[in-house]
């Protein structure tokens, strides 16, 4: 199977350096191209990509500046490859040495069209904050996402090209939730989806309260956008969409952490509500000239 990797990035020179150093030699061993799509960075990110491209022949720099958003960047990457299988990762991630071996074997042996992989959240030694431990605790339960919400996050995803040819690309209008919207489209079209626990990627936690809060605000904005663009699937504003709950309880969690994590959970719910209200009051103009998911 012919495979290429797509990684969007915006203003994250250190994150993309880590990812490329983790991926590039591994990608060369699998005869794949690593497309890094810079989404209009204003710092040194693009120079870092150029430097790594000179060192690693597998790395190719692409630029998406017309639409600010990770889904638009991923679409640019998809359009520049004709590979049979497209693998998606995020900047600041590392992959296990056998990541592609396990994922591609599982995809092939089970005749799947769409595959989510295991995401392990890591906490740097100097960042063991309560927020970091909460983020690691709630984590990325990818198998639950697939079983209950019918999607896998784009930070650890493999998709056959024919799926994009059939159902279209990611919706670039969405600031968040585009991975779920795309996965729901794939599921509705009847494609076979699966999860490979042996294919592992490593994702750093959000250790600061501000960073995690900001992410949840974006998630709330994405919920409102999903309803605006897809009311038949996600309901209509001003009542936010409801999704089947995920299992994050740990009976061995110390009481102190249980209380602190409960408080953080309520705070992040408030953050999502804030983002939802913000988007409802002042709709984003991201991808304003786009009618919906573009065709490949």
DRENLUM-374476 format. One record per residue (C-alpha): x, y, z; residue in one letter; residue number from 1. Coordinates in Angstrom, 1 decimal, decimal comma. Last residue first. Layout:
BEGIN
<atom><east>X</east><north>Y</north><up>Z</up><residu>A</residu><num>NUM</num></atom>
...
//
This chain:
BEGIN
<atom><east>-11,2</east><north>15,9</north><up>-4,0</up><residu>X</residu><num>296</num></atom>
<atom><east>-14,5</east><north>17,5</north><up>-3,3</up><residu>X</residu><num>295</num></atom>
<atom><east>-14,9</east><north>20,4</north><up>-1,0</up><residu>X</residu><num>294</num></atom>
<atom><east>-16,8</east><north>20,0</north><up>2,4</up><residu>X</residu><num>293</num></atom>
<atom><east>-19,3</east><north>22,8</north><up>2,5</up><residu>X</residu><num>292</num></atom>
<atom><east>-20,2</east><north>26,1</north><up>0,8</up><residu>X</residu><num>291</num></atom>
<atom><east>-16,8</east><north>27,7</north><up>1,0</up><residu>X</residu><num>290</num></atom>
<atom><east>-16,5</east><north>31,5</north><up>0,6</up><residu>X</residu><num>289</num></atom>
<atom><east>-16,7</east><north>32,1</north><up>4,4</up><residu>X</residu><num>288</num></atom>
<atom><east>-13,9</east><north>29,6</north><up>5,0</up><residu>X</residu><num>287</num></atom>
<atom><east>-13,4</east><north>31,1</north><up>8,5</up><residu>X</residu><num>286</num></atom>
<atom><east>-15,9</east><north>34,0</north><up>8,9</up><residu>X</residu><num>285</num></atom>
<atom><east>-16,7</east><north>33,1</north><up>12,5</up><residu>X</residu><num>284</num></atom>
<atom><east>-20,2</east><north>33,8</north><up>13,8</up><residu>X</residu><num>283</num></atom>
<atom><east>-20,5</east><north>36,5</north><up>16,4</up><residu>X</residu><num>282</num></atom>
<atom><east>-23,3</east><north>35,8</north><up>18,9</up><residu>X</residu><num>281</num></atom>
<atom><east>-23,6</east><north>32,0</north><up>18,4</up><residu>X</residu><num>280</num></atom>
<atom><east>-19,8</east><north>31,7</north><up>18,1</up><residu>X</residu><num>279</num></atom>
<atom><east>-19,4</east><north>33,5</north><up>21,5</up><residu>X</residu><num>278</num></atom>
<atom><east>-22,2</east><north>31,4</north><up>23,1</up><residu>X</residu><num>277</num></atom>
<atom><east>-20,6</east><north>28,2</north><up>22,0</up><residu>X</residu><num>276</num></atom>
<atom><east>-17,2</east><north>29,3</north><up>23,2</up><residu>X</residu><num>275</num></atom>
<atom><east>-18,5</east><north>30,2</north><up>26,6</up><residu>X</residu><num>274</num></atom>
<atom><east>-20,4</east><north>26,9</north><up>26,9</up><residu>X</residu><num>273</num></atom>
<atom><east>-17,2</east><north>25,1</north><up>26,0</up><residu>X</residu><num>272</num></atom>
<atom><east>-15,3</east><north>27,1</north><up>28,7</up><residu>X</residu><num>271</num></atom>
<atom><east>-18,1</east><north>26,3</north><up>31,2</up><residu>X</residu><num>270</num></atom>
<atom><east>-17,7</east><north>22,6</north><up>30,5</up><residu>X</residu><num>269</num></atom>
<atom><east>-14,0</east><north>23,1</north><up>31,0</up><residu>X</residu><num>268</num></atom>
<atom><east>-14,7</east><north>24,6</north><up>34,5</up><residu>X</residu><num>267</num></atom>
<atom><east>-16,9</east><north>21,7</north><up>35,4</up><residu>X</residu><num>266</num></atom>
<atom><east>-14,2</east><north>19,2</north><up>34,4</up><residu>X</residu><num>265</num></atom>
<atom><east>-11,6</east><north>21,2</north><up>36,4</up><residu>X</residu><num>264</num></atom>
<atom><east>-13,8</east><north>21,0</north><up>39,5</up><residu>X</residu><num>263</num></atom>
<atom><east>-14,2</east><north>17,2</north><up>39,0</up><residu>X</residu><num>262</num></atom>
<atom><east>-10,5</east><north>16,9</north><up>38,4</up><residu>X</residu><num>261</num></atom>
<atom><east>-9,8</east><north>18,6</north><up>41,7</up><residu>X</residu><num>260</num></atom>
<atom><east>-12,2</east><north>16,4</north><up>43,7</up><residu>X</residu><num>259</num></atom>
<atom><east>-11,0</east><north>13,2</north><up>42,1</up><residu>X</residu><num>258</num></atom>
<atom><east>-7,4</east><north>14,3</north><up>42,5</up><residu>X</residu><num>257</num></atom>
<atom><east>-7,8</east><north>14,8</north><up>46,3</up><residu>X</residu><num>256</num></atom>
<atom><east>-9,8</east><north>11,6</north><up>46,6</up><residu>X</residu><num>255</num></atom>
<atom><east>-6,9</east><north>9,6</north><up>45,0</up><residu>X</residu><num>254</num></atom>
<atom><east>-7,8</east><north>7,9</north><up>41,6</up><residu>X</residu><num>253</num></atom>
<atom><east>-8,0</east><north>4,1</north><up>42,0</up><residu>X</residu><num>252</num></atom>
<atom><east>-11,7</east><north>3,9</north><up>40,9</up><residu>X</residu><num>251</num></atom>
<atom><east>-10,7</east><north>5,6</north><up>37,6</up><residu>X</residu><num>250</num></atom>
<atom><east>-13,6</east><north>7,4</north><up>35,8</up><residu>X</residu><num>249</num></atom>
<atom><east>-13,0</east><north>8,5</north><up>32,2</up><residu>X</residu><num>248</num></atom>
<atom><east>-15,8</east><north>6,6</north><up>30,4</up><residu>X</residu><num>247</num></atom>
<atom><east>-17,2</east><north>8,7</north><up>27,6</up><residu>X</residu><num>246</num></atom>
<atom><east>-20,7</east><north>10,2</north><up>27,5</up><residu>X</residu><num>245</num></atom>
<atom><east>-23,0</east><north>9,8</north><up>24,4</up><residu>X</residu><num>244</num></atom>
<atom><east>-23,1</east><north>13,2</north><up>22,6</up><residu>X</residu><num>243</num></atom>
<atom><east>-25,4</east><north>16,1</north><up>23,1</up><residu>X</residu><num>242</num></atom>
<atom><east>-25,5</east><north>19,0</north><up>20,7</up><residu>X</residu><num>241</num></atom>
<atom><east>-25,8</east><north>22,5</north><up>22,1</up><residu>X</residu><num>240</num></atom>
<atom><east>-29,3</east><north>24,1</north><up>22,4</up><residu>X</residu><num>239</num></atom>
<atom><east>-29,2</east><north>27,6</north><up>20,8</up><residu>X</residu><num>238</num></atom>
<atom><east>-28,8</east><north>26,4</north><up>18,1</up><residu>X</residu><num>237</num></atom>
<atom><east>-30,1</east><north>23,5</north><up>15,9</up><residu>X</residu><num>236</num></atom>
<atom><east>-29,5</east><north>19,8</north><up>16,0</up><residu>X</residu><num>235</num></atom>
<atom><east>-26,3</east><north>17,9</north><up>15,2</up><residu>X</residu><num>234</num></atom>
<atom><east>-27,2</east><north>15,8</north><up>12,2</up><residu>X</residu><num>233</num></atom>
<atom><east>-30,1</east><north>17,6</north><up>10,6</up><residu>X</residu><num>232</num></atom>
<atom><east>-28,6</east><north>20,9</north><up>11,8</up><residu>X</residu><num>231</num></atom>
<atom><east>-25,4</east><north>20,4</north><up>9,8</up><residu>X</residu><num>230</num></atom>
<atom><east>-23,8</east><north>23,9</north><up>9,0</up><residu>X</residu><num>229</num></atom>
<atom><east>-25,1</east><north>25,9</north><up>11,9</up><residu>X</residu><num>228</num></atom>
<atom><east>-25,2</east><north>22,9</north><up>14,2</up><residu>X</residu><num>227</num></atom>
<atom><east>-21,6</east><north>22,0</north><up>13,5</up><residu>X</residu><num>226</num></atom>
<atom><east>-20,6</east><north>25,6</north><up>13,9</up><residu>X</residu><num>225</num></atom>
<atom><east>-22,1</east><north>25,7</north><up>17,4</up><residu>X</residu><num>224</num></atom>
<atom><east>-20,2</east><north>22,6</north><up>18,4</up><residu>X</residu><num>223</num></atom>
<atom><east>-17,0</east><north>24,1</north><up>16,9</up><residu>X</residu><num>222</num></atom>
<atom><east>-17,3</east><north>27,2</north><up>19,0</up><residu>X</residu><num>221</num></atom>
<atom><east>-17,6</east><north>25,0</north><up>22,1</up><residu>X</residu><num>220</num></atom>
<atom><east>-14,5</east><north>23,0</north><up>21,0</up><residu>X</residu><num>219</num></atom>
<atom><east>-12,6</east><north>26,3</north><up>20,5</up><residu>X</residu><num>218</num></atom>
<atom><east>-13,5</east><north>27,4</north><up>24,1</up><residu>X</residu><num>217</num></atom>
<atom><east>-12,3</east><north>23,9</north><up>25,2</up><residu>X</residu><num>216</num></atom>
<atom><east>-8,9</east><north>24,5</north><up>23,6</up><residu>X</residu><num>215</num></atom>
<atom><east>-8,6</east><north>27,9</north><up>25,3</up><residu>X</residu><num>214</num></atom>
<atom><east>-9,3</east><north>26,3</north><up>28,7</up><residu>X</residu><num>213</num></atom>
<atom><east>-6,6</east><north>23,7</north><up>28,1</up><residu>X</residu><num>212</num></atom>
<atom><east>-4,0</east><north>26,4</north><up>27,1</up><residu>X</residu><num>211</num></atom>
<atom><east>-4,9</east><north>28,7</north><up>30,0</up><residu>X</residu><num>210</num></atom>
<atom><east>-4,8</east><north>26,0</north><up>32,6</up><residu>X</residu><num>209</num></atom>
<atom><east>-1,3</east><north>25,1</north><up>31,5</up><residu>X</residu><num>208</num></atom>
<atom><east>0,0</east><north>21,5</north><up>31,1</up><residu>X</residu><num>207</num></atom>
<atom><east>-1,7</east><north>20,7</north><up>27,8</up><residu>X</residu><num>206</num></atom>
<atom><east>-0,5</east><north>17,2</north><up>27,5</up><residu>X</residu><num>205</num></atom>
<atom><east>2,2</east><north>16,0</north><up>25,0</up><residu>X</residu><num>204</num></atom>
<atom><east>1,0</east><north>13,5</north><up>22,4</up><residu>X</residu><num>203</num></atom>
<atom><east>2,7</east><north>10,2</north><up>21,8</up><residu>X</residu><num>202</num></atom>
<atom><east>1,6</east><north>7,9</north><up>19,0</up><residu>X</residu><num>201</num></atom>
<atom><east>0,9</east><north>4,2</north><up>19,2</up><residu>X</residu><num>200</num></atom>
<atom><east>-0,1</east><north>1,5</north><up>16,7</up><residu>X</residu><num>199</num></atom>
<atom><east>-0,8</east><north>-1,5</north><up>18,9</up><residu>X</residu><num>198</num></atom>
<atom><east>-4,3</east><north>-0,3</north><up>19,9</up><residu>X</residu><num>197</num></atom>
<atom><east>-5,5</east><north>-0,4</north><up>16,3</up><residu>X</residu><num>196</num></atom>
<atom><east>-9,1</east><north>0,9</north><up>15,9</up><residu>X</residu><num>195</num></atom>
<atom><east>-11,6</east><north>0,3</north><up>13,1</up><residu>X</residu><num>194</num></atom>
<atom><east>-13,9</east><north>1,8</north><up>10,5</up><residu>X</residu><num>193</num></atom>
<atom><east>-15,4</east><north>0,0</north><up>7,5</up><residu>X</residu><num>192</num></atom>
<atom><east>-17,2</east><north>2,4</north><up>5,1</up><residu>X</residu><num>191</num></atom>
<atom><east>-21,0</east><north>2,6</north><up>5,0</up><residu>X</residu><num>190</num></atom>
<atom><east>-21,5</east><north>6,2</north><up>3,8</up><residu>X</residu><num>189</num></atom>
<atom><east>-22,9</east><north>7,2</north><up>7,1</up><residu>X</residu><num>188</num></atom>
<atom><east>-19,7</east><north>6,1</north><up>8,8</up><residu>X</residu><num>187</num></atom>
<atom><east>-17,6</east><north>8,2</north><up>6,5</up><residu>X</residu><num>186</num></atom>
<atom><east>-19,8</east><north>11,2</north><up>7,0</up><residu>X</residu><num>185</num></atom>
<atom><east>-19,6</east><north>10,7</north><up>10,8</up><residu>X</residu><num>184</num></atom>
<atom><east>-15,8</east><north>10,6</north><up>10,5</up><residu>X</residu><num>183</num></atom>
<atom><east>-15,8</east><north>13,8</north><up>8,6</up><residu>X</residu><num>182</num></atom>
<atom><east>-18,0</east><north>15,6</north><up>11,1</up><residu>X</residu><num>181</num></atom>
<atom><east>-16,0</east><north>14,2</north><up>14,0</up><residu>X</residu><num>180</num></atom>
<atom><east>-12,6</east><north>15,3</north><up>12,5</up><residu>X</residu><num>179</num></atom>
<atom><east>-14,1</east><north>18,7</north><up>11,7</up><residu>X</residu><num>178</num></atom>
<atom><east>-15,1</east><north>19,2</north><up>15,3</up><residu>X</residu><num>177</num></atom>
<atom><east>-13,1</east><north>22,4</north><up>15,8</up><residu>X</residu><num>176</num></atom>
<atom><east>-12,7</east><north>25,7</north><up>13,9</up><residu>X</residu><num>175</num></atom>
<atom><east>-15,0</east><north>24,4</north><up>11,2</up><residu>X</residu><num>174</num></atom>
<atom><east>-15,3</east><north>26,2</north><up>7,8</up><residu>X</residu><num>173</num></atom>
<atom><east>-12,6</east><north>24,0</north><up>6,3</up><residu>X</residu><num>172</num></atom>
<atom><east>-15,0</east><north>20,9</north><up>6,1</up><residu>X</residu><num>171</num></atom>
<atom><east>-12,7</east><north>18,0</north><up>5,6</up><residu>X</residu><num>170</num></atom>
<atom><east>-12,6</east><north>16,4</north><up>2,2</up><residu>X</residu><num>169</num></atom>
<atom><east>-15,3</east><north>14,7</north><up>0,1</up><residu>X</residu><num>168</num></atom>
<atom><east>-17,4</east><north>11,6</north><up>0,6</up><residu>X</residu><num>167</num></atom>
<atom><east>-16,4</east><north>9,5</north><up>-2,4</up><residu>X</residu><num>166</num></atom>
<atom><east>-12,9</east><north>10,7</north><up>-3,5</up><residu>X</residu><num>165</num></atom>
<atom><east>-12,1</east><north>11,1</north><up>0,2</up><residu>X</residu><num>164</num></atom>
<atom><east>-13,0</east><north>7,5</north><up>0,9</up><residu>X</residu><num>163</num></atom>
<atom><east>-11,0</east><north>6,4</north><up>-2,2</up><residu>X</residu><num>162</num></atom>
<atom><east>-7,9</east><north>7,8</north><up>-0,6</up><residu>X</residu><num>161</num></atom>
<atom><east>-8,0</east><north>5,3</north><up>2,2</up><residu>X</residu><num>160</num></atom>
<atom><east>-7,9</east><north>6,9</north><up>5,6</up><residu>X</residu><num>159</num></atom>
<atom><east>-5,4</east><north>6,5</north><up>8,5</up><residu>X</residu><num>158</num></atom>
<atom><east>-5,7</east><north>8,6</north><up>11,7</up><residu>X</residu><num>157</num></atom>
<atom><east>-3,7</east><north>9,5</north><up>14,7</up><residu>X</residu><num>156</num></atom>
<atom><east>-3,9</east><north>13,3</north><up>15,3</up><residu>X</residu><num>155</num></atom>
<atom><east>-7,0</east><north>13,5</north><up>13,1</up><residu>X</residu><num>154</num></atom>
<atom><east>-9,1</east><north>12,3</north><up>15,9</up><residu>X</residu><num>153</num></atom>
<atom><east>-11,2</east><north>9,1</north><up>15,3</up><residu>X</residu><num>152</num></atom>
<atom><east>-14,9</east><north>9,1</north><up>14,4</up><residu>X</residu><num>151</num></atom>
<atom><east>-18,1</east><north>7,2</north><up>15,0</up><residu>X</residu><num>150</num></atom>
<atom><east>-19,2</east><north>8,9</north><up>18,3</up><residu>X</residu><num>149</num></atom>
<atom><east>-19,8</east><north>5,9</north><up>20,5</up><residu>X</residu><num>148</num></atom>
<atom><east>-17,6</east><north>3,1</north><up>19,3</up><residu>X</residu><num>147</num></atom>
<atom><east>-15,1</east><north>5,3</north><up>17,4</up><residu>X</residu><num>146</num></atom>
<atom><east>-14,7</east><north>7,9</north><up>20,1</up><residu>X</residu><num>145</num></atom>
<atom><east>-14,6</east><north>5,1</north><up>22,7</up><residu>X</residu><num>144</num></atom>
<atom><east>-11,7</east><north>3,5</north><up>20,8</up><residu>X</residu><num>143</num></atom>
<atom><east>-9,9</east><north>6,9</north><up>20,7</up><residu>X</residu><num>142</num></atom>
<atom><east>-10,0</east><north>7,6</north><up>24,4</up><residu>X</residu><num>141</num></atom>
<atom><east>-7,8</east><north>10,6</north><up>24,0</up><residu>X</residu><num>140</num></atom>
<atom><east>-7,0</east><north>11,9</north><up>27,5</up><residu>X</residu><num>139</num></atom>
<atom><east>-9,3</east><north>12,5</north><up>30,4</up><residu>X</residu><num>138</num></atom>
<atom><east>-6,5</east><north>11,4</north><up>32,9</up><residu>X</residu><num>137</num></atom>
<atom><east>-3,7</east><north>13,0</north><up>30,9</up><residu>X</residu><num>136</num></atom>
<atom><east>-5,6</east><north>16,3</north><up>30,7</up><residu>X</residu><num>135</num></atom>
<atom><east>-6,2</east><north>16,1</north><up>34,5</up><residu>X</residu><num>134</num></atom>
<atom><east>-2,6</east><north>15,3</north><up>35,2</up><residu>X</residu><num>133</num></atom>
<atom><east>-1,5</east><north>18,3</north><up>33,1</up><residu>X</residu><num>132</num></atom>
<atom><east>-4,0</east><north>20,6</north><up>34,8</up><residu>X</residu><num>131</num></atom>
<atom><east>-2,8</east><north>19,5</north><up>38,2</up><residu>X</residu><num>130</num></atom>
<atom><east>0,7</east><north>20,4</north><up>37,1</up><residu>X</residu><num>129</num></atom>
<atom><east>3,4</east><north>17,8</north><up>36,4</up><residu>X</residu><num>128</num></atom>
<atom><east>5,2</east><north>20,1</north><up>33,9</up><residu>X</residu><num>127</num></atom>
<atom><east>8,9</east><north>19,7</north><up>34,7</up><residu>X</residu><num>126</num></atom>
<atom><east>9,2</east><north>16,0</north><up>33,9</up><residu>X</residu><num>125</num></atom>
<atom><east>7,2</east><north>16,4</north><up>30,6</up><residu>X</residu><num>124</num></atom>
<atom><east>3,7</east><north>14,8</north><up>30,8</up><residu>X</residu><num>123</num></atom>
<atom><east>2,8</east><north>12,4</north><up>28,0</up><residu>X</residu><num>122</num></atom>
<atom><east>-0,5</east><north>11,5</north><up>26,5</up><residu>X</residu><num>121</num></atom>
<atom><east>-0,7</east><north>8,2</north><up>24,7</up><residu>X</residu><num>120</num></atom>
<atom><east>-2,8</east><north>8,2</north><up>21,5</up><residu>X</residu><num>119</num></atom>
<atom><east>-3,8</east><north>4,8</north><up>20,2</up><residu>X</residu><num>118</num></atom>
<atom><east>-4,8</east><north>4,5</north><up>16,5</up><residu>X</residu><num>117</num></atom>
<atom><east>-7,9</east><north>5,3</north><up>14,4</up><residu>X</residu><num>116</num></atom>
<atom><east>-8,4</east><north>3,5</north><up>11,1</up><residu>X</residu><num>115</num></atom>
<atom><east>-10,6</east><north>4,3</north><up>8,1</up><residu>X</residu><num>114</num></atom>
<atom><east>-11,1</east><north>2,0</north><up>5,1</up><residu>X</residu><num>113</num></atom>
<atom><east>-10,6</east><north>-1,3</north><up>6,7</up><residu>X</residu><num>112</num></atom>
<atom><east>-9,8</east><north>-4,7</north><up>5,1</up><residu>X</residu><num>111</num></atom>
<atom><east>-9,0</east><north>-6,3</north><up>8,5</up><residu>X</residu><num>110</num></atom>
<atom><east>-5,6</east><north>-7,6</north><up>7,5</up><residu>X</residu><num>109</num></atom>
<atom><east>-4,8</east><north>-4,5</north><up>5,4</up><residu>X</residu><num>108</num></atom>
<atom><east>-5,7</east><north>-1,9</north><up>8,0</up><residu>X</residu><num>107</num></atom>
<atom><east>-4,1</east><north>-3,9</north><up>10,8</up><residu>X</residu><num>106</num></atom>
<atom><east>-0,9</east><north>-4,4</north><up>8,8</up><residu>X</residu><num>105</num></atom>
<atom><east>-0,8</east><north>-0,7</north><up>8,0</up><residu>X</residu><num>104</num></atom>
<atom><east>-1,3</east><north>0,4</north><up>11,6</up><residu>X</residu><num>103</num></atom>
<atom><east>1,2</east><north>-2,1</north><up>13,1</up><residu>X</residu><num>102</num></atom>
<atom><east>4,0</east><north>-1,4</north><up>10,7</up><residu>X</residu><num>101</num></atom>
<atom><east>3,3</east><north>2,3</north><up>10,6</up><residu>X</residu><num>100</num></atom>
<atom><east>3,7</east><north>2,7</north><up>14,4</up><residu>X</residu><num>99</num></atom>
<atom><east>6,6</east><north>0,3</north><up>14,8</up><residu>X</residu><num>98</num></atom>
<atom><east>9,1</east><north>2,9</north><up>15,8</up><residu>X</residu><num>97</num></atom>
<atom><east>6,5</east><north>4,6</north><up>18,1</up><residu>X</residu><num>96</num></atom>
<atom><east>5,4</east><north>8,0</north><up>16,9</up><residu>X</residu><num>95</num></atom>
<atom><east>6,1</east><north>11,5</north><up>18,2</up><residu>X</residu><num>94</num></atom>
<atom><east>3,7</east><north>14,5</north><up>18,3</up><residu>X</residu><num>93</num></atom>
<atom><east>4,3</east><north>18,2</north><up>18,5</up><residu>X</residu><num>92</num></atom>
<atom><east>2,7</east><north>18,8</north><up>15,0</up><residu>X</residu><num>91</num></atom>
<atom><east>-0,4</east><north>16,7</north><up>14,5</up><residu>X</residu><num>90</num></atom>
<atom><east>-0,7</east><north>13,4</north><up>12,5</up><residu>X</residu><num>89</num></atom>
<atom><east>-2,7</east><north>12,2</north><up>9,5</up><residu>X</residu><num>88</num></atom>
<atom><east>-1,9</east><north>9,1</north><up>7,4</up><residu>X</residu><num>87</num></atom>
<atom><east>-3,2</east><north>9,0</north><up>3,9</up><residu>X</residu><num>86</num></atom>
<atom><east>-3,5</east><north>5,6</north><up>2,1</up><residu>X</residu><num>85</num></atom>
<atom><east>-3,6</east><north>5,0</north><up>-1,7</up><residu>X</residu><num>84</num></atom>
<atom><east>-1,1</east><north>7,9</north><up>-2,3</up><residu>X</residu><num>83</num></atom>
<atom><east>-2,0</east><north>10,5</north><up>-4,9</up><residu>X</residu><num>82</num></atom>
<atom><east>-0,6</east><north>13,4</north><up>-2,9</up><residu>X</residu><num>81</num></atom>
<atom><east>-0,9</east><north>17,2</north><up>-3,2</up><residu>X</residu><num>80</num></atom>
<atom><east>-4,7</east><north>17,5</north><up>-2,8</up><residu>X</residu><num>79</num></atom>
<atom><east>-4,5</east><north>15,7</north><up>0,5</up><residu>X</residu><num>78</num></atom>
<atom><east>-2,0</east><north>18,2</north><up>1,9</up><residu>X</residu><num>77</num></atom>
<atom><east>-4,1</east><north>21,1</north><up>0,9</up><residu>X</residu><num>76</num></atom>
<atom><east>-7,1</east><north>19,4</north><up>2,6</up><residu>X</residu><num>75</num></atom>
<atom><east>-5,1</east><north>19,0</north><up>5,8</up><residu>X</residu><num>74</num></atom>
<atom><east>-4,4</east><north>22,8</north><up>5,8</up><residu>X</residu><num>73</num></atom>
<atom><east>-8,1</east><north>23,6</north><up>5,3</up><residu>X</residu><num>72</num></atom>
<atom><east>-8,8</east><north>21,3</north><up>8,2</up><residu>X</residu><num>71</num></atom>
<atom><east>-6,2</east><north>23,0</north><up>10,4</up><residu>X</residu><num>70</num></atom>
<atom><east>-7,6</east><north>26,4</north><up>10,0</up><residu>X</residu><num>69</num></atom>
<atom><east>-6,8</east><north>29,8</north><up>8,5</up><residu>X</residu><num>68</num></atom>
<atom><east>-8,0</east><north>29,8</north><up>4,9</up><residu>X</residu><num>67</num></atom>
<atom><east>-6,0</east><north>31,4</north><up>2,1</up><residu>X</residu><num>66</num></atom>
<atom><east>-2,6</east><north>30,8</north><up>3,7</up><residu>X</residu><num>65</num></atom>
<atom><east>-2,0</east><north>27,1</north><up>3,0</up><residu>X</residu><num>64</num></atom>
<atom><east>1,6</east><north>26,3</north><up>2,4</up><residu>X</residu><num>63</num></atom>
<atom><east>3,4</east><north>23,0</north><up>1,5</up><residu>X</residu><num>62</num></atom>
<atom><east>6,8</east><north>21,8</north><up>2,6</up><residu>X</residu><num>61</num></atom>
<atom><east>8,0</east><north>18,3</north><up>1,6</up><residu>X</residu><num>60</num></atom>
<atom><east>9,9</east><north>16,0</north><up>4,0</up><residu>X</residu><num>59</num></atom>
<atom><east>11,0</east><north>12,5</north><up>2,7</up><residu>X</residu><num>58</num></atom>
<atom><east>14,4</east><north>13,9</north><up>1,6</up><residu>X</residu><num>57</num></atom>
<atom><east>15,3</east><north>14,5</north><up>5,3</up><residu>X</residu><num>56</num></atom>
<atom><east>18,2</east><north>17,0</north><up>6,0</up><residu>X</residu><num>55</num></atom>
<atom><east>17,2</east><north>19,7</north><up>3,5</up><residu>X</residu><num>54</num></atom>
<atom><east>13,5</east><north>19,2</north><up>4,4</up><residu>X</residu><num>53</num></atom>
<atom><east>14,4</east><north>19,6</north><up>8,0</up><residu>X</residu><num>52</num></atom>
<atom><east>15,9</east><north>23,0</north><up>7,4</up><residu>X</residu><num>51</num></atom>
<atom><east>12,8</east><north>24,0</north><up>5,3</up><residu>X</residu><num>50</num></atom>
<atom><east>10,5</east><north>22,9</north><up>8,1</up><residu>X</residu><num>49</num></atom>
<atom><east>12,4</east><north>24,9</north><up>10,7</up><residu>X</residu><num>48</num></atom>
<atom><east>12,3</east><north>27,9</north><up>8,4</up><residu>X</residu><num>47</num></atom>
<atom><east>8,5</east><north>27,6</north><up>8,1</up><residu>X</residu><num>46</num></atom>
<atom><east>8,1</east><north>27,5</north><up>11,9</up><residu>X</residu><num>45</num></atom>
<atom><east>10,2</east><north>30,6</north><up>12,6</up><residu>X</residu><num>44</num></atom>
<atom><east>7,3</east><north>32,9</north><up>13,5</up><residu>X</residu><num>43</num></atom>
<atom><east>4,2</east><north>34,2</north><up>11,6</up><residu>X</residu><num>42</num></atom>
<atom><east>2,8</east><north>30,8</north><up>10,5</up><residu>X</residu><num>41</num></atom>
<atom><east>0,4</east><north>30,9</north><up>7,6</up><residu>X</residu><num>40</num></atom>
<atom><east>-1,0</east><north>27,3</north><up>7,8</up><residu>X</residu><num>39</num></atom>
<atom><east>2,3</east><north>25,5</north><up>7,1</up><residu>X</residu><num>38</num></atom>
<atom><east>1,4</east><north>22,1</north><up>5,6</up><residu>X</residu><num>37</num></atom>
<atom><east>4,0</east><north>19,4</north><up>6,3</up><residu>X</residu><num>36</num></atom>
<atom><east>3,8</east><north>16,6</north><up>3,7</up><residu>X</residu><num>35</num></atom>
<atom><east>5,8</east><north>13,6</north><up>4,7</up><residu>X</residu><num>34</num></atom>
<atom><east>6,4</east><north>11,4</north><up>1,7</up><residu>X</residu><num>33</num></atom>
<atom><east>6,5</east><north>7,6</north><up>2,0</up><residu>X</residu><num>32</num></atom>
<atom><east>9,1</east><north>5,0</north><up>1,2</up><residu>X</residu><num>31</num></atom>
<atom><east>8,6</east><north>3,1</north><up>4,5</up><residu>X</residu><num>30</num></atom>
<atom><east>12,2</east><north>3,5</north><up>5,6</up><residu>X</residu><num>29</num></atom>
<atom><east>12,1</east><north>7,2</north><up>4,5</up><residu>X</residu><num>28</num></atom>
<atom><east>9,1</east><north>7,7</north><up>6,8</up><residu>X</residu><num>27</num></atom>
<atom><east>11,0</east><north>6,3</north><up>9,8</up><residu>X</residu><num>26</num></atom>
<atom><east>13,8</east><north>8,6</north><up>9,0</up><residu>X</residu><num>25</num></atom>
<atom><east>11,4</east><north>11,6</north><up>8,9</up><residu>X</residu><num>24</num></atom>
<atom><east>9,0</east><north>10,8</north><up>11,6</up><residu>X</residu><num>23</num></atom>
<atom><east>10,5</east><north>11,5</north><up>15,0</up><residu>X</residu><num>22</num></atom>
<atom><east>12,8</east><north>14,3</north><up>13,9</up><residu>X</residu><num>21</num></atom>
<atom><east>9,8</east><north>15,7</north><up>11,9</up><residu>X</residu><num>20</num></atom>
<atom><east>7,6</east><north>15,6</north><up>15,0</up><residu>X</residu><num>19</num></atom>
<atom><east>10,1</east><north>17,2</north><up>17,4</up><residu>X</residu><num>18</num></atom>
<atom><east>10,9</east><north>20,0</north><up>14,9</up><residu>X</residu><num>17</num></atom>
<atom><east>7,2</east><north>20,5</north><up>14,3</up><residu>X</residu><num>16</num></atom>
<atom><east>6,6</east><north>21,1</north><up>18,0</up><residu>X</residu><num>15</num></atom>
<atom><east>9,6</east><north>23,4</north><up>18,4</up><residu>X</residu><num>14</num></atom>
<atom><east>8,6</east><north>25,6</north><up>15,5</up><residu>X</residu><num>13</num></atom>
<atom><east>4,9</east><north>25,8</north><up>16,5</up><residu>X</residu><num>12</num></atom>
<atom><east>3,3</east><north>28,9</north><up>14,8</up><residu>X</residu><num>11</num></atom>
<atom><east>0,8</east><north>26,9</north><up>12,7</up><residu>X</residu><num>10</num></atom>
<atom><east>1,2</east><north>23,3</north><up>11,6</up><residu>X</residu><num>9</num></atom>
<atom><east>-0,7</east><north>20,7</north><up>9,5</up><residu>X</residu><num>8</num></atom>
<atom><east>0,9</east><north>17,2</north><up>9,2</up><residu>X</residu><num>7</num></atom>
<atom><east>0,1</east><north>14,9</north><up>6,3</up><residu>X</residu><num>6</num></atom>
<atom><east>1,7</east><north>11,5</north><up>5,8</up><residu>X</residu><num>5</num></atom>
<atom><east>1,8</east><north>9,5</north><up>2,6</up><residu>X</residu><num>4</num></atom>
<atom><east>1,2</east><north>5,8</north><up>2,1</up><residu>X</residu><num>3</num></atom>
<atom><east>1,3</east><north>3,4</north><up>-1,0</up><residu>X</residu><num>2</num></atom>
<atom><east>0,0</east><north>0,0</north><up>0,0</up><residu>X</residu><num>1</num></atom>
//
